[in-house]
Amino acid sequence: MRILVVDDEKNIRESLKILLEQDGFTVDSAENAFSAQRFIENNEYDAGIFDLKMPGMSGLELLAWLQTQEQPFPVTMISAFGQVNDAVDALKIGAVDYIVKPFDPEILLDKLLALKENLLVSEDMQEGMQEGMNTLGDEYFNGSSKAMILLQKRLLRVASTNATVLITGASGVGKEVTARTLHQNSAQKDAPFIPVNIGGVPENLIESELFGYEKGAFTGADKQKKGLIEQASGGSLFLDEIGEMPLSLQVKMLRVLQEKKFRRLGGLEEIDITARIITATNRRLEEMVKEGLFREDLYYRLNIARLEIPSLRERMDDLPRLTGFLIEKLNQKMDLNLQGLSDKAWEILKTHDFPGNIRELENILERSMIFCEGNELQDTDIDLQAPVSTMTALESGKAGRTLKEMEKESIIQALRRWEGNRSRAAKELGISRRTIINKIQEFNLDKAE
């Protein structure tokens, strides 16, 4: 970070230069505003420290001149005790802050370090927006945090093989994005990528959807239909929410993985499988195996190559780039031209823990952009709505209510918000469609839809 110090007092000028260089800043110093103009015209700076009162041209006049240049930079003003009104005027012109003499150098250093952090955030956000402008898909999988660099290395290693892959991680971390990235970096990239959400398909249809059927296999099967496994031939079949697969179907999926063959419903012909199987879940399959809800032999067949997606809380270093990427994607979707976030808006965003991960971040940004009136999001635009969940209801401390009652109320409210749409209500609550259907029956909520 390169800083320009402008002060007519030599001892202050030289002391600041020594202090800042010790902390890794690159510093140029000028003894008057005219000299500072020459420095600015011939160099690029990230920040400036200007004395307010100097002979010939004041710091206030230098600041005003700076605002007319092609690349103005943030400036902190130094003022004497009786010059506070002038310092306030400097803030109106464009200064980011001011300090009053005599001052503690550590205070100035803290301000510059905060400015440096904001500068790095802005650069990362702009890089993210550029990526969003140049990328066709929703590939916000990339990141520069240690967790994501490790994941990227593992993903590329796995992509070069034809191994079965299990992707795990909390809801909203980008498991399908990861699966698509895996496919696009594999030898099968030019073949189909077929995604299916196991939890979103009714239990009585999932088998025919996956395996297909022959004409006459059941009532209404008036012609042959290829299943998703067959449609993914030569490419990748992505089975999301694999933990929701019925036990009866798990037996057949085990045979698919073991023998690489299957039959359509009502058929006798053995069909070879050439698709890579990629599965994903936000549930702990190991616990489901112990509880008898998931077959142990199938678990081991699926868990050949495992990719654990970190939560957004575990990769907050990627937040600026992800934010920029999503803002640009939403700009294109909503026909807007927002340029980013204000510092105050960023302060709100960076302190949030994002229980809903990237999906929640995208939701917050889209909601905020709808009501934004300027060219960047302000703190007043950011609305961090708490997710509706059983745990949230439990933590609210409503006396006299059981966990079941709070769970029932959460489901009722979600169904009302989505006008009875079970899939959307389930997604908001972080559960599968099948789970919410079971809960609707358990609580007799058909009328609440």
HELIX and SHEET records of a PDB file:
HELIX    1   1 LYS A   10  GLN A   22  1                                  13    
HELIX    2   2 ALA A   33  ASN A   42  1                                  10    
HELIX    3   3 GLY A   59  LEU A   66  1                                   8    
HELIX    4   4 PHE A   81  GLN A   83  5                                   3    
HELIX    5   5 VAL A   84  ILE A   93  1                                  10    
HELIX    6   6 PRO A  105  ASN A  134  1                                  30    
HELIX    7   7 LYS A  146  ALA A  159  1                                  14    
HELIX    8   8 LYS A  175  GLN A  184  1                                  10    
HELIX    9   9 ILE A  198  GLY A  200  5                                   3    
HELIX   10  10 GLU A  203  PHE A  211  1                                   9    
HELIX   11  11 LEU A  228  GLN A  231  1                                   4    
HELIX   12  12 ILE A  242  GLU A  244  5                                   3    
HELIX   13  13 LEU A  247  GLU A  259  1                                  13    
HELIX   14  14 LEU A  285  LYS A  290  1                                   6    
HELIX   15  15 GLU A  296  LEU A  302  1                                   7    
HELIX   16  16 LEU A  312  ASP A  318  5                                   7    
HELIX   17  17 LEU A  319  MET A  334  1                                  16    
HELIX   18  18 ASP A  343  LYS A  350  1                                   8    
HELIX   19  19 ASN A  357  PHE A  371  1                                  15    
HELIX   20  20 THR A  390  GLU A  395  1                                   6    
HELIX   21  21 LEU A  403  ARG A  417  1                                  15    
HELIX   22  22 ARG A  422  LEU A  429  1                                   8    
HELIX   23  23 ARG A  433  GLU A  442  1                                  10    
HELIX   24  24 ASP A  446  ALA A  448  5                                   3    
SHEET    1   A 5 THR A  26  ALA A  30  0                                        
SHEET    2   A 5 ARG A   2  VAL A   6  1                                        
SHEET    3   A 5 ALA A  47  ASP A  51  1                                        
SHEET    4   A 5 VAL A  75  SER A  79  1                                        
SHEET    5   A 5 ASP A  97  VAL A 100  1                                        
SHEET    1   B 5 PHE A 193  ASN A 197  0                                        
SHEET    2   B 5 SER A 236  ASP A 240  1                                        
SHEET    3   B 5 ARG A 276  THR A 281  1                                        
SHEET    4   B 5 VAL A 165  THR A 168  1                                        
SHEET    5   B 5 ALA A 305  GLU A 308  1                                        
SHEET    1   C 2 GLY A 212  TYR A 213  0                                        
SHEET    2   C 2 LYS A 225  LYS A 226 -1                                        
SHEET    1   D 2 LYS A 261  PHE A 262  0                                        
SHEET    2   D 2 ILE A 271  ASP A 272 -1                                        
END                                                                             
